[in-house]
């Protein structure tokens, strides 16, 4: 034990560095730093899946920066080092949202291959837009195709408060308007060919869902 200048006993610590990237290392200490629990809580890193909270935020920020700057090489490197691609920022945007915004087909394909299928339908907090909504609104046909083939929902509606008007043909049972599907976003962007493609895919997706529900019902009756 050592005594500090203030008289507090300070315990010797064993420390090690864990490699994160070319210029980032994480210092991990194996014991508490003093006999004052309150001070220890202030000094101890907040753990989250093996990473400190601050470090995770920094890595997430770099991932977003890689996508916005279309740096697939660095994005891949970070992912291979253990960075989580299935993230959402403070606005609810996923890396897919950012990739669609930049129009990077290669990054969109890489993300689709490396995030859970459920991640495709996550929506922005303010607009309720999924990545497919955004791609349709931007008339990005190839990216829409990638997302549809990966299983993105064509029936999910947005929150209609992102600066565009809801489609009047879409109504709930009580007659109030609901948000737009990706098909309607493409139509409002004057890309009728894309809207027709999304509509056809939407019908097929609805048939698939009905078939699955029917199959599930039959199984329940048999059991």
C-alpha positions in Angstrom: 0.0 0.0 0.0 1.1 3.5 -0.7 0.0 6.8 1.0 -1.1 9.7 -1.1 -0.2 13.3 -0.3 -3.7 13.7 1.3 -3.3 10.7 3.5 -5.6 8.3 1.6 -4.3 4.8 1.2 -3.8 4.0 -2.5 -3.6 0.4 -3.7 -1.1 -0.6 -6.4 -2.8 -1.4 -9.6 -1.9 -3.8 -12.4 -2.7 -2.3 -15.7 -2.7 -3.6 -19.3 -3.4 -2.0 -22.7 -5.9 -3.5 -25.1 -5.4 -2.8 -28.8 -8.4 -1.0 -30.4 -7.1 0.5 -33.6 -3.8 1.9 -35.0 -3.8 4.8 -32.7 -6.3 3.9 -29.9 -5.5 1.8 -26.9 -7.7 1.1 -23.9 -6.1 1.1 -20.4 -7.7 -1.5 -18.1 -6.9 -1.6 -14.4 -7.5 -4.6 -12.3 -8.2 -3.1 -8.9 -9.9 -0.1 -7.3 -7.8 3.1 -7.0 -8.6 4.1 -3.4 -10.7 3.4 -0.3 -13.2 6.0 -1.3 -16.1 4.2 -3.2 -17.4 7.6 -4.5 -14.0 8.4 -6.0 -13.6 4.9 -7.4 -17.0 5.2 -9.2 -15.8 8.4 -10.8 -12.5 6.9 -12.0 -13.8 3.5 -13.1 -14.7 3.2 -16.8 -18.4 2.5 -17.4 -18.4 -0.9 -19.0 -20.7 -1.8 -21.9 -19.9 -5.1 -23.6 -16.2 -4.8 -22.8 -15.9 -1.2 -24.0 -16.1 1.9 -22.0 -19.1 4.1 -22.8 -16.9 6.9 -24.1 -14.9 4.6 -26.3 -18.1 3.1 -27.8 -19.5 6.5 -28.6 -16.2 7.4 -30.3 -16.2 4.2 -32.3 -19.9 4.8 -33.3 -19.0 8.3 -34.4 -16.2 7.0 -36.5 -18.5 4.4 -38.1 -21.0 7.1 -39.0 -18.1 9.2 -40.4 -16.9 6.3 -42.5 -20.4 5.9 -44.0 -20.9 9.6 -44.7 -17.5 9.8 -46.4 -18.0 6.5 -48.2 -14.9 5.0 -46.7 -15.8 1.3 -47.0 -12.2 0.2 -46.3 -12.1 1.8 -42.8 -15.7 0.7 -42.1 -14.7 -2.9 -42.9 -11.6 -2.6 -40.7 -13.5 -1.3 -37.7 -16.1 -4.1 -38.1 -13.4 -6.8 -38.3 -12.0 -5.4 -35.1 -15.3 -5.9 -33.4 -17.3 -2.7 -33.9 -21.0 -3.1 -33.9 -22.7 -2.1 -37.2 -26.3 -2.4 -35.9 -26.4 1.0 -34.2 -28.7 4.0 -34.1 -27.7 7.6 -33.4 -29.5 10.1 -31.3 -32.0 10.8 -34.1 -32.7 7.1 -34.6 -30.7 6.9 -37.8 -29.0 3.7 -38.6 -25.8 3.3 -40.6 -28.1 2.2 -43.4 -30.0 5.6 -43.2 -26.7 7.4 -43.6 -25.5 5.2 -46.4 -28.7 5.7 -48.3 -28.4 9.5 -47.8 -24.9 9.4 -49.4 -26.1 7.0 -52.1 -23.2 4.5 -51.5 -24.3 1.2 -53.1 -21.2 -0.7 -51.9 -21.7 0.4 -48.3 -25.4 -0.4 -48.4 -24.7 -3.9 -49.6 -22.0 -4.4 -47.0 -24.3 -3.3 -44.2 -27.2 -5.4 -45.4 -24.9 -8.4 -45.3 -23.7 -7.7 -41.8 -26.7 -6.5 -39.8 -29.7 -8.4 -38.6 -32.7 -8.5 -40.9 -34.8 -6.7 -38.2 -32.4 -3.8 -38.5 -33.6 -3.0 -42.0 -36.9 -1.6 -40.7 -35.7 0.6 -37.9 -37.1 4.1 -38.3 -35.8 7.6 -37.7 -37.3 9.1 -34.6 -38.7 12.3 -36.1 -39.9 11.2 -39.6 -40.5 7.5 -39.0 -38.6 6.8 -42.2 -36.9 3.5 -42.7 -33.9 3.2 -45.0 -36.3 2.0 -47.8 -38.5 5.1 -47.3 -35.4 7.3 -47.7 -34.1 5.4 -50.7 -37.5 5.6 -52.4 -37.8 9.3 -51.7 -34.3 9.8 -53.3 -35.2 7.7 -56.3 -32.3 5.3 -55.6 -33.5 2.3 -57.6 -30.6 0.0 -57.1 -30.5 0.6 -53.4 -34.3 0.1 -53.2 -33.8 -3.3 -54.9 -31.0 -4.3 -52.5 -33.2 -3.5 -49.5 -36.3 -5.2 -50.9 -34.4 -8.3 -51.8 -33.0 -8.4 -48.2 -36.5 -8.3 -46.8 -37.2 -4.7 -45.9 -40.8 -4.0 -45.2 -42.8 -2.4 -48.1 -45.9 -1.9 -45.9 -44.4 0.0 -43.1 -45.6 3.6 -43.0 -43.7 6.7 -41.9 -44.8 9.3 -39.3 -45.9 11.9 -42.0 -44.3 14.8 -40.1 -41.0 15.0 -42.0 -42.0 17.8 -44.3 -44.2 15.8 -46.7 -48.0 15.3 -46.8 -49.5 11.9 -46.1 -51.2 10.1 -49.0 -55.0 10.8 -48.8 -55.8 7.3 -50.1 -54.2 5.8 -47.0 -56.7 5.8 -44.1 -57.2 4.0 -40.9 -60.5 2.4 -39.9 -61.7 5.7 -38.3 -60.8 7.7 -41.4 -57.7 9.5 -40.1 -54.7 9.6 -42.4 -51.8 7.4 -41.9 -48.2 7.8 -43.1 -46.7 6.8 -46.5 -45.3 3.5 -47.6 -42.0 3.5 -49.6 -44.1 3.1 -52.8 -45.9 6.4 -52.0 -42.6 8.2 -51.3 -41.3 7.1 -54.8 -44.5 8.3 -56.4 -44.3 11.7 -54.7 -40.7 12.0 -56.0 -42.1 11.6 -59.5 -40.4 8.2 -60.1 -43.4 6.2 -61.3 -41.3 3.3 -62.5 -39.8 2.9 -59.1 -43.3 3.3 -57.5 -44.7 0.6 -59.7 -41.8 -1.8 -58.8 -42.3 -1.2 -55.1 -46.1 -1.6 -55.5 -45.6 -5.0 -57.2 -43.1 -6.1 -54.5 -45.5 -4.9 -51.8 -48.4 -7.1 -53.2 -46.0 -10.1 -53.3 -44.9 -9.4 -49.7 -48.5 -9.2 -48.6 -49.3 -12.5 -50.2 -46.3 -14.1 -48.5 -47.4 -12.8 -45.2 -50.9 -14.0 -45.7 -49.6 -17.5 -46.7 -47.4 -17.6 -43.6 -50.4 -16.6 -41.4 -52.5 -19.3 -43.0 -49.8 -21.9 -42.6 -49.4 -20.9 -38.9 -53.2 -21.1 -38.4 -53.3 -24.6 -40.0 -50.4 -25.8 -37.7 -52.2 -24.5 -34.6 -55.4 -26.3 -35.6 -53.5 -29.5 -36.2 -51.8 -29.3 -32.8 
